[in-house]
Amino acid sequence: MLRAHTHGVDEDGPYPDYMVWEEVPPPREEEPDDARDHFRGFAGLFDIPQYPSDDFDDREPAVCVDTETIDVYVIKAAKFSTSDHRVSRRRIEMVDPKGPEPDF
């Protein structure tokens, strides 16, 4: 679970103070190797496929965040310029690729 706040308060009033808390479960105790091997061997007898857990993700990481060096930038002003473009719309009736039903 993540919790965050964006300010603190002291006798002078509120001030910017960015903090994130990450609450994680305690590490799970590993089963002894002999217990894991016993179950692996048992599953092999019945040729039961070993599926990864629901949260398994073998994709290459796309973004790497250095959590020790995160900064917050407060944007004080921005200017936008826009241009408009008309959107045309066409509507057609879909045709059944099988053709019409025979009438006999």
SVG drawing of the C-alpha trace seen along z (x, -y; Angstrom):
<svg xmlns="http://www.w3.org/2000/svg" viewBox="-40 -32 59 73">
<polyline fill="none" stroke="black" stroke-width="0.4" points="0.0,0.0 1.3,-3.5 0.4,-6.6 1.6,-10.1 1.2,-13.7 2.2,-16.9 2.5,-19.3 3.3,-19.7 2.0,-22.2 3.9,-24.1 3.3,-27.3 3.9,-29.4 1.3,-27.4 1.4,-24.9 4.6,-24.3 5.5,-21.9 6.7,-18.6 6.4,-15.6 6.6,-12.2 5.6,-8.7 5.3,-5.7 5.3,-2.2 3.9,0.5 5.0,4.0 4.2,7.4 7.0,9.1 9.2,11.4 7.7,14.9 9.7,17.7 11.1,20.0 10.2,23.7 13.2,26.0 14.6,27.3 13.7,30.9 10.0,30.0 10.0,28.2 11.8,31.0 9.3,33.5 6.3,31.7 8.1,31.1 8.8,34.8 5.2,35.6 3.8,33.3 6.2,34.8 4.6,38.2 1.3,37.0 2.8,34.7 1.0,31.6 2.2,28.4 3.8,25.9 2.1,22.5 3.5,19.2 1.6,17.3 -1.1,14.8 1.2,11.9 4.1,13.4 5.4,10.9 8.4,11.8 8.4,8.7 11.5,6.6 11.2,3.5 10.2,0.4 10.8,-2.2 13.3,-2.2 12.8,-4.7 15.5,-5.6 13.3,-6.0 16.2,-7.7 16.2,-10.7 12.6,-11.6 11.9,-15.4 8.6,-17.3 8.4,-20.3 5.7,-22.8 4.4,-24.4 3.6,-28.0 2.4,-29.0 1.8,-27.6 0.7,-29.0 -1.0,-26.9 -1.8,-27.8 -4.4,-25.8 -5.8,-25.4 -9.1,-24.0 -9.9,-21.5 -13.3,-20.4 -14.1,-16.7 -16.2,-15.2 -18.4,-12.2 -19.8,-9.6 -22.2,-6.8 -22.8,-3.7 -25.0,-0.6 -23.0,2.6 -23.6,5.3 -23.8,8.9 -20.8,10.7 -22.8,13.9 -25.3,12.0 -29.1,12.0 -31.0,15.1 -32.5,17.0 -36.2,16.5 -37.8,19.8"/>
</svg>
